[in-house]
Amino acid sequence: MVMAASPESLATPVGRVPRITGRLGGREAFGRLRMRLGIGRSRYRVTPGLYAIGSPSPDSPVLVTANYKLTFDTLRRDVDGIDAWILVLDTDGINVWCAAGKGRFGTEEVVTRVQQARLAELVSHRTIVLPQLAAPGVAAHDVRERTGLRVVYGPVRSRDIGAFLEARMHATEAMRRVTFSLPERAELVGVEVVEHFKIVLPVVLVLALLGSHSVWAGLVRAAPYVVALLVGTVVVPLVLPWIPVRSFALKGAVVGAPLIAISLLLPGGIASLPAAVGTVLAGTAIASYSAMNFTGSSTFTSPSGVEREMRRALPLQVGALVAGLVTLAAQGIWG
Amino acid sequence: MSGAAQTGLRYLPGVVTLELDRARCNGCGVCLQVCPHGVLVRDKPAVAIRDRDACMECGACVVNCEPGALCVTPGVGCAWAILRGWLRRSEPTCSC
């Protein structure tokens, strides 16, 4: 747990409330970088409870958020200059949208925290602002029934909170829409690469080096598989909307096959045609599979759709991988 | 079309399980606020489904529909979660 507070605290009718600022420093920048590389994500948390930012009064808005520190830091940076109460729920250190999907950022947790924080004694109004993306876990009408508080869903992105509050808690259509822009997709690439490479790369390298007479030859042999993984974890995420097919598995295959074929042209690469075909088959299977896994990071895929494409793609991926490896084995590539 | 849908980020058509019972809808409009993809539209006195294929089945509208006019099979649109569900013969759960 990281206490995100400055040493100050604010005296209130419900006791002293830790005061935070919207200024992020090098530690937060380093933390963000670590999160974007998938290092220690499950331990990056803040202590749940009530915080004050600026100099909030009983009239100030109450903003509810998750206790993933990256989420908390983004929120306090974006509301810097606004006087507000921030109520941090215990979401197991998971971001708002994912926690809501699991029910962890849910009605029960909201009700419990609101009562623990004694909001009724702290503020003069009866409104709490929840991030819009908490809605899959929270039934606003149930919270109202159980606490008497009105839930207002704020914008998707915390950077719109200022404008939302200015407009007397009205979010424009654009503030309510989830996007998946190039910068947003690029920010996910680091985690994708680390998660996939830490599993697949050692296997590929060991196999390639074992069956080769020199380190260089082994690396050349491993290259198509590294390319395959890069297709699924970097290329497909970045060019996602411009690949003219809908299925993620197919996106991985159509981008992967030609790039893997090109990687065979490295000096010392595979010479025989059957070996080349085998490598492209196996590599395309890997590219397709890892691209398919990017559905989990996307902001618009439905579970029904993912299941549909998996039922078609998985047998083909397994088939291509097996056919490719058998062809390679028959060629005596790996001993 | 708006948001992600506008930028060519559309997913498989004809698979989404979202259903609306207009007779039960009281026109409160909370679903219009919580939907991240503008799937629903006001159509007085109720709401209507404008773009079902843009729905990601997150369940936000269903959970927040007091009269119970909306229905969806909710879940995470994540291949790894679904695969884990198949392997463990349980509900799909993601690890993130």
Boltz contact constraints between the chains, C-beta under 6 A:
constraints:
  - contact:
      token1: [A, 101]
      token2: [B, 76]
      max_distance: 6.0
  - contact:
      token1: [A, 132]
      token2: [B, 34]
      max_distance: 6.0
  - contact:
      token1: [A, 135]
      token2: [B, 34]
      max_distance: 6.0
  - contact:
      token1: [A, 135]
      token2: [B, 60]
      max_distance: 6.0
  - contact:
      token1: [A, 135]
      token2: [B, 64]
      max_distance: 6.0
  - contact:
      token1: [A, 136]
      token2: [B, 58]
      max_distance: 6.0
  - contact:
      token1: [A, 136]
      token2: [B, 59]
      max_distance: 6.0
  - contact:
      token1: [A, 136]
      token2: [B, 60]
      max_distance: 6.0
  - contact:
      token1: [A, 139]
      token2: [B, 63]
      max_distance: 6.0
  - contact:
      token1: [A, 139]
      token2: [B, 64]
      max_distance: 6.0
  - contact:
      token1: [A, 140]
      token2: [B, 64]
      max_distance: 6.0
  - contact:
      token1: [A, 141]
      token2: [B, 66]
      max_distance: 6.0
  - contact:
      token1: [A, 153]
      token2: [B, 33]
      max_distance: 6.0
  - contact:
      token1: [A, 153]
      token2: [B, 34]
      max_distance: 6.0
  - contact:
      token1: [A, 177]
      token2: [B, 2]
      max_distance: 6.0
  - contact:
      token1: [A, 177]
      token2: [B, 3]
      max_distance: 6.0
  - contact:
      token1: [A, 178]
      token2: [B, 3]
      max_distance: 6.0
  - contact:
      token1: [A, 178]
      token2: [B, 4]
      max_distance: 6.0
  - contact:
      token1: [A, 178]
      token2: [B, 36]
      max_distance: 6.0
  - contact:
      token1: [A, 179]
      token2: [B, 3]
      max_distance: 6.0
  - contact:
      token1: [A, 179]
      token2: [B, 4]
      max_distance: 6.0
  - contact:
      token1: [A, 180]
      token2: [B, 4]
      max_distance: 6.0
  - contact:
      token1: [A, 180]
      token2: [B, 9]
      max_distance: 6.0
  - contact:
      token1: [A, 241]
      token2: [B, 7]
      max_distance: 6.0
  - contact:
      token1: [A, 241]
      token2: [B, 8]
      max_distance: 6.0
  - contact:
      token1: [A, 241]
      token2: [B, 9]
      max_distance: 6.0
  - contact:
      token1: [A, 246]
      token2: [B, 11]
      max_distance: 6.0
  - contact:
      token1: [A, 246]
      token2: [B, 12]
      max_distance: 6.0
  - contact:
      token1: [A, 292]
      token2: [B, 79]
      max_distance: 6.0
  - contact:
      token1: [A, 293]
      token2: [B, 79]
      max_distance: 6.0
  - contact:
      token1: [A, 293]
      token2: [B, 80]
      max_distance: 6.0
  - contact:
      token1: [A, 295]
      token2: [B, 77]
      max_distance: 6.0
  - contact:
      token1: [A, 295]
      token2: [B, 78]
      max_distance: 6.0
  - contact:
      token1: [A, 295]
      token2: [B, 79]
      max_distance: 6.0
  - contact:
      token1: [A, 296]
      token2: [B, 78]
      max_distance: 6.0
  - contact:
      token1: [A, 296]
      token2: [B, 80]
      max_distance: 6.0
  - contact:
      token1: [A, 299]
      token2: [B, 4]
      max_distance: 6.0
  - contact:
      token1: [A, 300]
      token2: [B, 4]
      max_distance: 6.0
  - contact:
      token1: [A, 300]
      token2: [B, 9]
      max_distance: 6.0
  - contact:
      token1: [A, 300]
      token2: [B, 11]
      max_distance: 6.0
  - contact:
      token1: [A, 300]
      token2: [B, 56]
      max_distance: 6.0
  - contact:
      token1: [A, 301]
      token2: [B, 11]
      max_distance: 6.0
  - contact:
      token1: [A, 301]
      token2: [B, 77]
      max_distance: 6.0
  - contact:
      token1: [A, 302]
      token2: [B, 16]
      max_distance: 6.0
  - contact:
      token1: [A, 302]
      token2: [B, 56]
      max_distance: 6.0
  - contact:
      token1: [A, 302]
      token2: [B, 57]
      max_distance: 6.0
  - contact:
      token1: [A, 302]
      token2: [B, 77]
      max_distance: 6.0
  - contact:
      token1: [A, 303]
      token2: [B, 57]
      max_distance: 6.0
  - contact:
      token1: [A, 303]
      token2: [B, 75]
      max_distance: 6.0
  - contact:
      token1: [A, 303]
      token2: [B, 77]
      max_distance: 6.0
  - contact:
      token1: [A, 304]
      token2: [B, 15]
      max_distance: 6.0
  - contact:
      token1: [A, 304]
      token2: [B, 16]
      max_distance: 6.0
  - contact:
      token1: [A, 304]
      token2: [B, 17]
      max_distance: 6.0
  - contact:
      token1: [A, 305]
      token2: [B, 11]
      max_distance: 6.0
  - contact:
      token1: [A, 305]
      token2: [B, 12]
      max_distance: 6.0
  - contact:
      token1: [A, 305]
      token2: [B, 15]
      max_distance: 6.0
  - contact:
      token1: [A, 306]
      token2: [B, 77]
      max_distance: 6.0
  - contact:
      token1: [A, 306]
      token2: [B, 79]
      max_distance: 6.0
  - contact:
      token1: [A, 306]
      token2: [B, 82]
      max_distance: 6.0
  - contact:
      token1: [A, 307]
      token2: [B, 82]
      max_distance: 6.0
  - contact:
      token1: [A, 308]
      token2: [B, 12]
      max_distance: 6.0
  - contact:
      token1: [A, 308]
      token2: [B, 15]
      max_distance: 6.0
  - contact:
      token1: [A, 310]
      token2: [B, 79]
      max_distance: 6.0
